[in-house]
Amino acid sequence: MNSHCETARRRGHNRKERIMKTKKSKNVEVQTGKTYRAMVRGKVSIVTVKGEVDGGGWDVEMISTGSHHRVSSISGFVCECDKSGKPIEAATGKKAPEASRAEAPTAKSAKEARPAKAKRLGGLGAAVQVLAEAGKPMNAADMIKCMLDRGLWTTGGKTPAATIYAAIIREISSKGQASRFRKTDRGLFELTPSGIQWRTEAGAL
């Protein structure tokens, strides 16, 4: 009778040990015979799991001293490691989560890595560039021809020369001495010192 009871008790114990032998704490899988970083007496130590302890927990052996201790809760295991304490993820070449986050490009760095788009000239900006390269007064029609031929400016208007002429006149009228253009003769324009400076600062030279 006692023999049957002892056999049943051992079977129950073995079943419980199989259940306890492998559990997970967050991302840590605890198994008998493996090495872990674990909290022992209030500090993280490198230990090898020897088995289950009656009443719950695990019997662990400290790598550094060979002494045995009890880790009562599965939350006391930090991570699986080798006997030097190096996490298994790093030892097998896998990136630890922290490293992945550190190496992931931020939105700001990705934005900075993109090549800057070339700034497209407006109608008056293109007129400044054409006049600077010509080095002599030009009328609006000639300016428009150069701008369109070289792709410096595009427009869907039917009278682009009249549009540019009116825009130049408005700038001369509103800005006075600070205008980029000045009228030299009937329908002819050239750059002022302000216009030459603007082109230089815009990076056109």
Phi, psi and omega in degrees: 000312179298324180297319179294320180295318180295320179296318180294321180296319180293321178298318178296320179294316179297321178296317179296323180294322179295324178292317183282341187296327180232112175222165181240135173241104186058251180256012183258124175258116185266122180224144177298134178095350180263163183254140184218161161272128183216156178280116178233118181054043174083003177220157182282125179231162177265122186226160172246131181283124182262335179157185181278149177254138177302133181095357178107151180098189183227145172272122181237150178248125179288130181296322187287326186242340184081001180281153182258143179218171180246127171259110190283331184237146179294337178290349178284349178272127184274306179193159174284142182212175173271182186289348175271353180097001180283126180305143181301324180302316180290324183291330181267004177091000178280147179281134172292152181305321181298318181295321179298318180294321183292326185273344181293129180293136177282164179299325181292314181293324178295322179293320180292333182285339181290137177296139181292137179285141179294134181285125182276135181284143171278183182299315181289325177297318178294324178296320177300314182296317181296316180294322180295319181286329179287323180070020180205160179299147179221155174268168185298323182296317179293321178299314181299318181300314179295318182297315182287321180298323184266358179072023180286336182205145176234147180209148176258004181290154181276339181230067184298326180297318179295325179295313180293318179303312181296321181293320179295317179299320179296320180293317179299319183291319186276326185259342178061237182296337181275358180294149178280348184236156169216150182271127181258334181197182181300113177076003182250142181226152172221172181276147172267172174305325178295323178293319179295318179296319180300317181295320179297314181292333180281354178083019182280339180277000000 
